Amino acid sequence: MPIIINIDVLLAQKKMSVGEFAAAIDITPANVAVLKNGRAKAVRFSTLEAICRVLECQPGDILVWAPDEEADA
C-alpha cells in the first residue's frame, strides 16, 4: 500500500503504550492495531484529530505517501 502509517514511531517517541494511546483517543486497542498495521480502509477526521492531539503532531507526521513500485512499472 502506498500510504505508510507512522503511529508506531510516534508512540515510541512518546513512550506511550498502545493501551494508553487507545484510551486517550477513545478507540479500542484492536482498532489501533488496524491503523498501525495499515489495514484500515479509512480514518475519520475526528479520529485523526484525536491522534494528532494526543501525539502532538501533524497529519503528515502520521500518514506518508510512498509511490507504489507496481504502478511505476
Backbone as a chain_set.jsonl record, in Angstrom:
{"seq": "MPIIINIDVLLAQKKMSVGEFAAAIDITPANVAVLKNGRAKAVRFSTLEAICRVLECQPGDILVWAPDEEADA", "coords": {"N": [[0.848, -1.18, 0.0], [0.581, 2.209, -0.803], [0.392, 4.151, 1.199], [1.945, 4.979, 4.136], [1.858, 4.297, 7.55], [2.772, 5.906, 10.436], [2.362, 5.503, 13.182], [3.466, 3.742, 15.104], [6.133, 4.653, 15.324], [5.769, 7.243, 16.359], [4.456, 6.643, 18.763], [6.511, 5.29, 20.098], [8.371, 7.368, 20.345], [7.006, 8.998, 22.128], [6.923, 7.328, 24.229], [4.657, 5.764, 24.818], [2.176, 3.376, 25.474], [0.223, 1.049, 23.484], [-2.245, 0.538, 24.645], [-2.58, 2.753, 26.403], [-2.6, 4.777, 24.494], [-4.845, 4.054, 22.934], [-6.903, 4.399, 24.837], [-6.648, 7.145, 25.263], [-7.389, 8.251, 22.81], [-9.851, 7.248, 22.531], [-10.569, 4.807, 21.186], [-10.642, 1.272, 20.444], [-7.979, -0.976, 21.472], [-7.649, -2.941, 19.506], [-8.543, -1.637, 17.195], [-6.607, 0.327, 17.047], [-4.459, -1.291, 16.383], [-5.257, -2.101, 13.824], [-5.039, 0.344, 12.475], [-2.249, 0.89, 12.865], [-1.054, -1.223, 11.488], [-1.639, -0.74, 8.896], [-3.998, -1.685, 7.796], [-6.381, -0.391, 7.77], [-9.173, 0.925, 6.06], [-10.171, 3.427, 5.994], [-10.057, 6.558, 7.785], [-11.575, 8.4, 10.243], [-12.005, 11.937, 10.376], [-12.316, 12.971, 12.92], [-11.073, 11.024, 14.471], [-8.476, 11.193, 13.447], [-7.88, 13.798, 14.239], [-7.894, 13.443, 17.034], [-5.737, 11.67, 17.312], [-3.617, 13.318, 16.444], [-3.774, 15.31, 18.389], [-3.204, 13.912, 20.792], [-0.676, 12.792, 20.235], [0.678, 15.043, 19.681], [1.257, 16.1, 17.054], [1.361, 16.559, 13.445], [-0.962, 15.712, 10.768], [0.579, 14.861, 8.555], [2.781, 13.79, 9.789], [1.931, 11.363, 10.589], [0.713, 10.033, 8.412], [2.114, 9.017, 5.425], [2.755, 9.285, 2.017], [3.935, 6.942, -0.28], [5.266, 6.147, -3.381], [3.841, 3.507, -5.276], [5.555, 0.75, -6.313], [4.718, -1.06, -8.271], [2.868, 0.409, -9.74], [4.491, 2.167, -11.04], [5.788, 0.641, -12.89]], "CA": [[0.0, 0.0, 0.0], [1.439, 3.382, -0.902], [0.286, 5.02, 2.371], [2.672, 4.434, 5.279], [1.339, 4.797, 8.82], [3.901, 6.024, 11.364], [1.913, 5.567, 14.576], [4.448, 3.038, 15.95], [7.284, 5.533, 15.551], [5.351, 8.329, 17.24], [4.213, 6.069, 20.087], [7.822, 5.022, 20.697], [8.954, 8.657, 20.717], [6.273, 9.493, 23.298], [6.985, 6.273, 25.25], [3.261, 5.51, 25.142], [1.735, 2.036, 25.079], [-0.964, 1.006, 22.628], [-3.408, 0.648, 25.527], [-2.697, 4.149, 26.824], [-2.96, 5.543, 23.302], [-6.231, 3.726, 22.591], [-7.773, 5.054, 25.812], [-6.548, 8.598, 25.079], [-8.111, 8.681, 21.605], [-11.181, 6.651, 22.655], [-10.862, 3.679, 20.3], [-10.161, 0.022, 21.041], [-6.625, -1.363, 21.074], [-7.733, -3.688, 18.244], [-8.628, -0.668, 16.104], [-5.275, 0.937, 16.935], [-3.647, -2.263, 15.638], [-5.669, -1.999, 12.416], [-4.411, 1.566, 11.959], [-0.797, 0.746, 12.87], [-0.615, -2.22, 10.518], [-2.006, -0.32, 7.54], [-5.15, -2.448, 7.306], [-7.577, 0.461, 7.789], [-9.63, 1.407, 4.757], [-10.5, 4.845, 6.155], [-9.864, 7.123, 9.126], [-12.433, 9.574, 10.445], [-11.282, 13.155, 10.726], [-12.334, 13.118, 14.381], [-10.029, 10.129, 14.978], [-7.2, 11.785, 13.058], [-7.675, 14.948, 15.118], [-7.546, 12.926, 18.362], [-4.376, 11.134, 17.204], [-2.704, 14.467, 16.387], [-3.804, 15.99, 19.688], [-2.528, 13.084, 21.797], [0.732, 12.614, 19.878], [1.221, 16.384, 19.443], [1.876, 16.045, 15.731], [0.548, 16.933, 12.295], [-1.365, 14.534, 9.997], [1.687, 14.427, 7.71], [3.715, 13.007, 10.592], [1.321, 10.046, 10.756], [0.433, 9.446, 7.102], [3.107, 9.368, 4.41], [2.524, 8.622, 0.738], [5.117, 6.423, -0.965], [4.821, 5.597, -4.662], [3.713, 2.058, -5.408], [6.502, 0.336, -7.353], [3.984, -1.724, -9.345], [2.233, 1.431, -10.561], [5.538, 2.804, -11.837], [6.307, -0.301, -13.897]], "C": [[0.89, 1.238, 0.0], [1.3, 4.381, 0.254], [0.957, 4.316, 3.547], [2.145, 5.111, 6.534], [2.471, 4.769, 9.841], [3.488, 6.087, 12.835], [2.912, 4.885, 15.505], [5.622, 3.935, 16.311], [6.926, 6.623, 16.554], [5.049, 7.829, 18.651], [5.534, 5.798, 20.809], [8.475, 6.326, 21.154], [8.311, 9.219, 21.978], [6.331, 8.51, 24.473], [5.583, 5.952, 25.767], [2.889, 4.116, 24.656], [0.502, 2.136, 24.188], [-2.22, 1.165, 23.48], [-3.646, 2.077, 25.998], [-3.178, 5.022, 25.67], [-4.42, 5.314, 22.938], [-7.206, 4.422, 23.538], [-7.794, 6.569, 25.588], [-7.326, 9.081, 23.863], [-9.498, 8.04, 21.51], [-11.528, 5.684, 21.525], [-10.271, 2.431, 20.943], [-8.714, -0.243, 20.633], [-6.608, -2.16, 19.761], [-7.804, -2.735, 17.054], [-7.327, 0.111, 15.941], [-4.376, 0.011, 16.126], [-3.986, -2.226, 14.156], [-5.036, -0.775, 11.769], [-2.905, 1.383, 11.811], [-0.295, -0.169, 11.762], [-1.031, -1.902, 9.09], [-3.183, -1.07, 6.955], [-6.431, -1.625, 7.274], [-7.906, 0.92, 6.376], [-9.94, 2.895, 4.791], [-10.205, 5.251, 7.589], [-10.763, 8.348, 9.215], [-11.571, 10.77, 10.811], [-11.254, 13.354, 12.239], [-11.28, 12.218, 15.029], [-8.658, 10.689, 14.654], [-6.873, 12.991, 13.94], [-7.251, 14.488, 16.512], [-6.125, 12.378, 18.375], [-3.369, 12.286, 17.233], [-2.634, 15.194, 17.727], [-2.991, 15.212, 20.716], [-1.035, 12.961, 21.501], [1.44, 13.945, 19.605], [1.986, 16.434, 18.125], [0.903, 16.554, 14.675], [0.133, 15.665, 11.538], [-0.241, 13.987, 9.103], [2.771, 13.672, 8.466], [3.235, 11.566, 10.731], [1.194, 9.32, 9.421], [1.438, 9.942, 6.075], [2.792, 8.59, 3.144], [3.868, 8.207, 0.147], [4.649, 5.809, -2.275], [4.827, 4.074, -4.651], [4.608, 1.628, -6.565], [5.808, -0.345, -8.527], [3.343, -0.716, -10.279], [3.228, 2.119, -11.463], [6.011, 1.932, -12.994], [5.503, -0.278, -15.17]], "O": [[1.865, 1.29, 0.749], [2.03, 5.372, 0.284], [0.585, 3.2, 3.91], [2.002, 6.333, 6.584], [3.064, 3.717, 10.081], [4.204, 6.672, 13.648], [3.182, 5.397, 16.591], [6.054, 3.974, 17.463], [7.684, 6.894, 17.485], [5.352, 8.513, 19.628], [5.649, 6.053, 22.008], [9.065, 6.38, 22.233], [8.983, 9.842, 22.8], [5.856, 8.81, 25.568], [5.348, 5.877, 26.973], [3.251, 3.724, 23.546], [-0.171, 3.166, 24.143], [-3.159, 1.852, 23.078], [-4.78, 2.557, 25.994], [-4.04, 5.885, 25.838], [-5.152, 6.266, 22.666], [-8.216, 4.971, 23.099], [-8.844, 7.201, 25.711], [-7.864, 10.189, 23.87], [-10.227, 8.255, 20.542], [-12.629, 5.725, 20.975], [-9.485, 2.53, 21.885], [-8.27, 0.209, 19.577], [-5.652, -2.06, 18.992], [-7.193, -2.994, 16.016], [-6.978, 0.511, 14.83], [-3.613, 0.472, 15.277], [-3.09, -2.311, 13.316], [-4.55, -0.848, 10.641], [-2.343, 1.684, 10.758], [0.756, 0.076, 11.17], [-0.803, -2.698, 8.18], [-3.353, -1.093, 5.736], [-7.462, -2.105, 6.801], [-7.015, 1.26, 5.598], [-9.971, 3.553, 3.751], [-10.114, 4.412, 8.485], [-10.711, 9.229, 8.356], [-10.542, 10.633, 11.472], [-10.267, 13.855, 12.779], [-10.663, 12.603, 16.022], [-7.764, 10.663, 15.5], [-5.724, 13.18, 14.34], [-6.349, 15.075, 17.109], [-5.386, 12.592, 19.336], [-2.382, 12.23, 17.966], [-1.565, 15.638, 18.147], [-2.177, 15.794, 21.432], [-0.216, 13.019, 22.418], [2.64, 13.977, 19.333], [3.172, 16.758, 18.076], [-0.229, 16.929, 14.979], [0.806, 14.64, 11.653], [-0.133, 12.774, 8.92], [3.591, 12.987, 7.855], [4.034, 10.658, 10.961], [1.526, 8.14, 9.312], [1.592, 11.147, 5.879], [2.585, 7.378, 3.189], [4.808, 9.0, 0.078], [3.709, 5.014, -2.271], [5.719, 3.446, -4.081], [4.431, 2.102, -7.687], [6.263, -0.222, -9.664], [3.277, -0.949, -11.486], [2.866, 2.606, -12.534], [6.571, 2.437, -13.967], [5.813, -1.012, -16.109]]}, "num_chains": 1, "name": "protein.A"}
